[in-house]
Amino acid sequence: MKEIKIYKMKLSDFATVIMGQSPSSNFYNEEGKGLPFFQGVTDFSYKYPNETFWTTVAPKKAEINDVLFSVRAPVGDVNIANKKCCIGRGIAAIRSKTNQIDYLYYLLKYQSIKIQRLGTGAVYDAIKKSDLENILLDVFEDPNSQFQVGSLLVLYDDLIDTNRRRIQLLEEAARLLFREWFVYFRFPGHEKVKIVDGVPEGWKKGNMQDISKVKSGYAFNSKDWLDEGNPVIKIRNIIGDGSVNLDNCSFIDQDVAAKAKDFSLKKGDLLIAMTGATIGKVGLLSENSKTIYLNQRVGKFIPKFEGAELILYCFFMSTNAQNYITNYAGGAAQPNISASQIESIKIIVAARNFYNQFVDLVGPMFEEILNLRSQNRKLAQARDLLLPRLMSGEIEV
């Protein structure tokens, strides 16, 4: 096998660093005027940043395919600019001098821990331009090797991104259908149905408990947690995008699992965060290759009829539902909501035949969503296993 030569190089030897600068808030807008404005890591997504604000004045800009690097805690997170944008103080744009964009992105991703610590052993809260430029990285000498490694890894991310786009389209279709039927009352045959007391005849003004109960998770003891074993879903696993993140679970042994057997989960269960930053956010469990258990302060919906979890998912992904949660939580520093409060949220309860028709239509969409999320997790795991072996030259492309 051909020897892969790796050299220690300063970041400034193969990339240009542009530190961000935030414009005055007077120039911000949410209407898409000017350039997208990214302030820091909170704007980062899986690979490309989320557009929330725009600015008509841009003191510092990133170009398409620049690596966006977080220079404030947490230092070292990376995204890629998929369009020209303005960057704030929490971000640096790192521009390849050799046009090896994918290799540079994965190199920085691979060596992020080294970058965070800068060899000092202490995690940095922020990093200066000079420190960033002088970071020593292990770089392939051969440009062709750089290209091949970057091209292989990007295949995984492109597949993941394609799946994510498909998921977004399917979810949007389901939510639009929900809104048409159960908010605007434009369901099939609505022209022939009378409105009585503000709702279609045969429907009623009810509460969440009319279609589902809510059960909070098991109160595990702090001494129960292990580094491996049976996974447990905590608040941190409900990340706010409708999924349940299984990559940072805590674990319990079989004896503890036996005590918590009534709190086990299955694929398709709908969970809700009952405290913290993601309070009111829901997630559908996409897989359970191992038996998974539920921790306290995360709720599980127990539907009163088949498919009700899909109706609840569409409801809780709406702005109105999140406003209900905010009102119940009362704006406390550490917001909380109980199972009974969730069950008491007021909703319009449709006649059962309309729910059945809706579930028949969206059920296949959600089955595909769960399968795509499961595929993405496996693709990400495979990529993360390959990344250090490829970047260290342990395996050759």
N, C-alpha and C positions, 0 to 999 in steps of 0.2 A: 504494500500500500504506500502511495506517495506521502512523504512527510509534509505535514502542514506547518509552515513557519509562522510563528506568532511573535509579534514585537510589542514592547511597551511603548506606547505613544501618548502624548498629551492630546486631550480632546481638541485643543486649538490647532493641532497639526493636520487634522482631517475634517474639521468643522468650524464654522463661524458661529459665535455666540452673540445673540441680540437680547439684551435684558429688556423686560417690559416696563412700561410707564403708563399709569392710569390717567386718562383724560379727566377733566372736571365732570362731575355728575350732571352738570347742566346740559351736557351733550348726549347723555344716555337716552335711549328710547326703547320701547317694546314693539314698535311698528315696522321694524325691518329697514329703517332709514340709515344709510351709511354702511359701515362694516360691522360684522359680528364682533362683539367685545367679550373676551374671556379674561376674567380677573384672576383665577387661580384654579387649584385642583378641584374645587367644588363644581366647576364647569366641565370636568373631564367625565367621559363616558367610557365604554368598553375600549374603543380605539380612537374614535373621533369625538371632539367636544360637543356639548349640547348648546345650541343657540337659544339664549334667553334674552340677552340685551344686545343692542346695537349702539354705535356711536357715530356721530357725524364728524367728529374730530378724532384722529388717531395718531398720537405722538410716536408710537412704536408699532410696527406691523410685522406680521409673520406672513410668509408666502406659502402657496400650496406646496405640500409635502415637507414643510419644515417640521421637525420634531418639537412638540411643545413639552417643555420640561418644568416641573413644579420646583420653584426655588424657595418656597416657604412650606412649613410643616403641613403635610408630610413631604419632605424633600425627596425627589427622585422619581415620582410618578410621571408617566409619559403618555402622551397622545400624539396624533398626527393632525396637522392642519389640512383639512380637505377643501379649504377655500381661503382666499386672502382674508386676514382678520387683524383686529387690533388686540394687542396683548397688554395686560395690566402688570402690576408689580409682583404678582405671585407667580409669574411665568417667564421663562426665557425661551426664545426660538433658537433651535440649534439646526443650522443649515449645512448640509453635507458639501464639502469641497470637491468630492469625487463623483457625485450623483449616485452614490450607493445608499439610497434613502432607506430601503428596507433593512439593510445590514446595520446601519446606524441606529435605527429604531430598536431593533432586537438586541443590539450590543448594549445600549443604554438600559433597556429593560432587564437584561441578564445581570448587569453589574450595578443595579440600583442600590443594593445593600452597601457595596463598597463606596458608592457615591454619597450615600446618606452619612456614612461614618467618616469618610475622608481619611481613613487610616488612623484615626485618633481614638477610636473605641467609644466615642460619645456621639449620639445622634444629633445632627444639626437641626435647629429650628428654622434656619435660613442659610442660604449659600450665596456668596458674592461672585461676581463675574470672574474675577481673577482666580478664585479657588476652582470654579467650574472649568475654566480654560486649562488649568494646570493638572487636572485629574489625569492620572496615568491609567490607561485601559489596555487590555490585551487585544491586539488587533491583528487579523490575518494580513500577511504581507501581500498575498496574491489577490488582486482585484477580482479575478474570476471566481476564486473561492468565496470571497465576500458576497458576490452576486448570487452564487448558487445557494448559499446558506440562507440569505435573505429571501430568495425566491421560494425556497421550500417552506420556510416558516410562514410566509405570507399566504400560502395556499390554505393553511389551516384557518387563518384569521378571515380570509375571504369567504370560506365556507360558513364560518360562524356568522359573519356579517350578513351573508345572504339569508341564512336561517332567521336571524334577528329581524331583518326587513319583512320576511314572510310572516313572522309572528305578529309584528306591528300591524300589518294589513289585515290579518285574520281577527285580531282583537278589535281593531277599529270597525270592521264590518259588524261584529257582534254587538259592540256598544251602540253603533248607529241604529241597528235594528231594535235594540232594547229601548232606546230613546224614542223612536218612532211609535212603537207599540204601547209602552208603559208610561211615557211622559206626555207625548203629544196625542195619544189615543188614536193614532192612524194605523190601526191593525187591519188585517183583511176583513172586509165586511163592515167596517166601522160606520159607513154611511147609513146602515140600517139599524144601528144601535142607538137608543135614546140615552141622553146624559141625564142622570138623576142625582141631585145634590152634588154636582160637580164631577161625578165619575160615571163611566159607562154603566148601564143597567146590568146588574149581576155582579158588579165589582163593589169594593167597599174601602173606606178609609180605615186602615188598620195599623198594625205594628210589625216589626221584624219577626216577632215571635209567632206570627201567623204562618210563616213559611220555614222557620228554622229556630232551633235552640242554639245556645252558645255555651261551650264548656271550656273552662280555663285549664291550663296544663298542670302537671304534677309539681309539687314543691320539693324538688331535689335538694339534698344537703350539699354544702360546699365541698365536703370530703368525698362526695360521690364521683367527682369529675376525674376523668382519665384522659390519656393522650390517644387511646384507641379503644375500640369496643363497639357498643351499640350507640349510634349517633342520636343526639338530642337537639331539637330545634329550639333556639332561644330568640329573644327579640332581635338580636343582630342579624339573624338569618332572614328576617322579613325586610327586604331591602327597598321596597317601595315601587318596583316596576311590575308587580303582578306575579313575580316568581318567588321561589324559596331557595335561597343560596345554601347549598349543601357542602360547600368547600371549606367552611370554617366552623364546623360543628364541634361541640364538646361531646364527650363519650362517657358511658357508664358500663359497668360489668353486668354479667348475666343475673347475678343475685339482685342487684338494684332494679334491673329491667323487669324481673319477675314481680316486684312490688308495684311497678308502674305499668303493669300490663294493660290496665284500662285506659291508658293514655298513649297507646301505640297508634300509628298513622298508616294510611294507605295512599297509593297513587290517586290523585284527583281530589284529595281533601283540601278544603279551603280554610286557610288560617288567617288570623287577624292580630296585629300588634295592639296590645292593650295599655302600653305605657311607652314613654320615651319619644325620641325624635320622629319615629315612623308610626306613631299612634294612629290607628284607623286604617293603616295600609294593609292590604290583603295580599295573599300569595297562594297560588295553586301548587300543591306538591306534585312534581313531575315524575318522580320515580321513588322506588323504595327497594333497591336491591338488597339492603339490609333492613331489619325492622327498625323504624325510627320512632322516637318518643317525643312528647311535647312538654316543654318546660312551663312553669307558671308565668303569668303575665303575657302569654300567647294564647289566644282563644281558637277553638276549633268549632266550625259550624256543623251542627247535626241536622241536616235537612229533614223536613217533614214529608217530602215527596221527592221522587227521583228527578235529578237534574236541578233541584233548587239552588245548589251551590253555584251553578252557572249564572242564574238570575242574580244572585247575591254578588257575584264577582263583578258583573256589569254595573250593578248599583253602586258598589263601594269604589269603583274606579272613577266615578263621576265627582265633579266639584261639589255638587249639592250634598252628597253623602259625607265628604270630608269636612264640609262646613258644619254638618250635624255633630260630627265627632268633636270638632274644635269647641263648639258650644257646650257640649256635655263635659269636656275636660276642663272647661272653665279658665283656660289661659294660665294654669299653674306652671311654675318653673319646671316641675317634673309632672307632666300631664298624665292622668290615669283615667281609664274608663273600665267599668265593670261589665260582666256578662249580662247582668239584668238591664243595665243602661243600653247596651247594644240591642238587646231584644226589644226594648221599648221605643226604639227609633221609629218615627211615624212614616209609613209608606202606603201607597195605594196598592191594595191586594186585588189582583186580577182574578177573573173566573178561571178555575183550574184548567179548562180546555185550552185557553190561550197560553198558559204557561207550558202545557204539554207540546203545543205546536211550536212555540219558541225554542224549547229544548231540542225538539226534533231537528230544527234548522241549524242551531248553533253547536249542538253536541259534536258533530264531526269536525267542526272548526277547532274546538277546544281539545279534542283528541289529537289533532295534528299539532296544535300549539305545545302540548305536553311532550309529544314525541320529538319535536324540534328542539325544545329546551334540553331534553335528555341527550340528544345528539350533540348539542353544543357543549355540554359539560364534558362529554367523552372526548370531543375534539380538543377542547382546552387542556384537558389532562394529558392527552398525547403530545400536544405542542409543548407543554411545560416540562414534560419528561425529555423531549428532544432538545429543547433550548440549551441547557448547560452542556450537554454532550456535543452538540454541534459547535457551540461557541468556544469550547475548550479544545476543539480539534480531536476529541476522543473518537468521534466517528466522522467519516468523510462522505460528502455528498457525491 
